Amino acid sequence: MSDIITIDDRQFVKYISEKEIDAAIDAVAEKVNREYADDVPLILIVLNGGIVFGCDLMKRLTVPCQLGCIRVKSYSGTKTTEKVREVVGLEESVENRRVLIVDDIIDTGNTMEYLVNLFLSKKAKDVKIAALTYKPESYRKSFPLDFIGLEIPNKFIVGRGMDYNELGRNLPDIYQVTE
């Protein structure tokens, strides 16, 4: 794949290679396997973006686990709307369960705050977070982020589950928007 791509009306330059991403996922999986060595966590993938990372992570887990999905939306184009809304709801019971939320990216933390509070209100035993990418410059919350693959600057990215106007999720590398 080219180092510069066009998606819709924007250009993106290759930023993180598939090899680097895979190494980061390996490291996250190792930590998750240690954390849940004596448990059966409920892995909840945040759709749509978290599905690619979630599948990659699940293939590397050696602990028994169960899988569920939830879809929330907080982005429009390249900007966060600051409001999180549930699009497809949770079907699994989280009561007295250890929950691991899996998503593609954490920037402001609004989506994670919404989900952590939702699952704790439904009496989850504990809730932890795994994300492929994290933007520390954008993060505005105080709760811990447990398993982070890659820290990145506050630039818009696509690939490996992340999209621009619902395009680009299937890219094996991560690309950063050009100015």
N, C-alpha and C positions, 0 to 999 in steps of 0.2 A: 504494500500500500504506500502511496505517495506521502511525502512529509508535509505537504500542504493540500488540504481538501476544501471543497466548497459544499456546504449544506444549506439549502434554501438560499438565503441572501447573505450568508456570512462565510468568511474564510477562517479556517482553523489550521494550526500548525501542530505537528506531532510533538507531544510533550513528555509522555511516559510510555515506554515500550511494553509490549506484551510480556517480555521476559521479566522486567522489573515488577510489573503488576503481579505476575504469578509468584514471584519470590515474596512479595508482601502478603499475598493470600496464604502462602505456606506458613508464614510467621504468625498470622492471625489464627489459622487452624490449630497450630501447635498450642497456642495459649488457650483457645477454647477447649481443646481436648483435655488440657490440664485442669481447667476450671470445672468442667462437668464430668470428671473421671468417675465420680460416684453417683451421678444423677442421670436422669433422662430429661433433658431440657425440651421445651417447646420452642422450636425455631420459627419465628414469625417474620417472613420476608415482606418488606414494604414494596408493593407493586407501584409502578412498573419498573422503575429503575433498579431496585434491589434484586431483581430476579437473576440477573447475570452473575453478580457477586455471590448471591445466595446459592446458586447451583454450583459455582466453582468452589465455594467454601464447603458445602455439603459433601462433595466428592472427596474432600480431604479429612473429614471428621471420622474418627475411629470410635467415638462414644455413641451409644444408642441415642436416637433423638426422634422427635416427632416434628412434622412440618405443617405450617399453616401460612396463610397469606392475608394481608390487609392492604387496601389501597386508599391512600390519602393523597390530596393534591394541595400544593402550596405555590406552584410556579406558573408563570405566564410568560412565554418566550424566554428571555435570559434573566428575568427579575423575579424575586420572591414577592408574593402578594401579601406576605406577613400574616395571612389567615390560612389555617389548616382546616380542610373539610374532609370528612370520611366519605369515600366514594363506594368502596366495597367493604362491607363490615366483617368483623371477626366472627367466625363460626365456631371455633374451638373454645372450650372453657379454659380459662387461665387460673381459676381458683386453686390456690395451694400448689401452684406449678412454678418452676423456675422458667422464666421467659427470656429468650435472647432475640432482640429485635435486630434484623439484618437489613441494611440499606446501602445504597451506592455512595451517598455523600451526606456529610453533615456540614452545613454552613451556619446559619443563624441559630439552629437548635430548636426552632419552633415546632417542627414536625416531631422531633424526638420528645420534646416536653409534652406535647399533646398525647403521644402514644404511651409514654411512661406513666403519666397521670391516669390515662384510660385503663391501663392494665393493673395498676395499683388499686384503682377504685373497684376493679373486678376481683380484688383479693389475690393477686399473684403473690407467690412467696417472695420472689425477687425478680427484678427486671434489669437486664444488662443490655448493652448496645455494642454491635459490631458494625463498622462501616469501612468500605474500601478506601474512601477519601475523606479528608477533614480539612476545613479552612479555619485555622485558629484565629485569623484576623477578623472573621465574620461572626464567630461564635459568641453569643450573648447570654448564655445560660450558666448556671452554677453546678448542675449535676454532672457526675463523672461520665466520661466516654471510655468504655472498658477495653475495646479491641479495635484499634485503628490500623489500617493498612498503610496509608500514605498521607502525610501532611502536605498540603499544597497551598499556594498563595490564593488570594481572593480574585481569581480570574475564572471566567465561565469556561467549562470544559464539556466535552462530549466523548462518547465511546465507553465501552465496557459497561453498558447499562444506562449511561447518562445520555440525555438527548437535547437536541435543539428543535423545538416544535415537533416533537415525537419522532425525529429522524436522528440516526447516528448511533443508536443504542448497540447495534451489532458490530461496531468496530472493535477489533481486538486490542488496539492501542488506545491511549487517551490523548485527545487533541485539545489544545487551548485556543480560544478565540483570539484572532489578531485584531488589533485596534484599527 
